[in-house]
Amino acid sequence: MAFEVRAQGVVHTFDCFECAIHRMAPICEHCRVQIVGHGVAVDGRFYCCAHCANAEGDAGIVDRVETMMA
């Protein structure tokens, strides 16, 4: 039950999502965590959150936070 992921002109073949994530997920430039899900990108650099982007000097980046209205 293998599947293919095509990215930047290259075809990668995996047998599970976990292997695909470990191979394909970008790494945060600040804390070095693998970014699975939403992160932020600034000028080709990837961060897991706005805090990490700001810590690296990319000011003005904010996480999207939805607030609940009571």
C-alpha positions, 0 to 999 in steps of 0.5 A, spaced: 500 500 500 505 504 498 503 511 495 507 517 492 509 524 494 511 529 488 514 535 491 519 540 487 519 535 481 521 529 485 517 523 486 518 520 493 515 513 495 513 511 502 509 506 505 506 510 511 504 517 513 509 517 519 515 515 514 513 521 509 512 526 515 519 524 517 522 525 510 518 531 508 516 535 514 520 542 514 525 543 520 524 550 524 529 554 523 529 556 531 527 550 535 529 545 530 522 541 531 519 538 525 513 542 522 507 538 522 501 542 520 501 549 520 507 553 521 510 560 518 514 561 512 519 568 511 523 569 505 524 561 504 525 560 512 520 555 516 518 556 523 513 552 527 510 558 530 510 566 530 514 566 537 520 562 533 520 567 527 520 573 532 526 570 536 530 569 529 529 577 528 523 576 523 518 581 526 511 582 525 509 575 524 503 573 528 500 566 529 493 566 527 488 565 533 481 565 533 477 567 539 471 565 541 465 570 542 461 569 548 
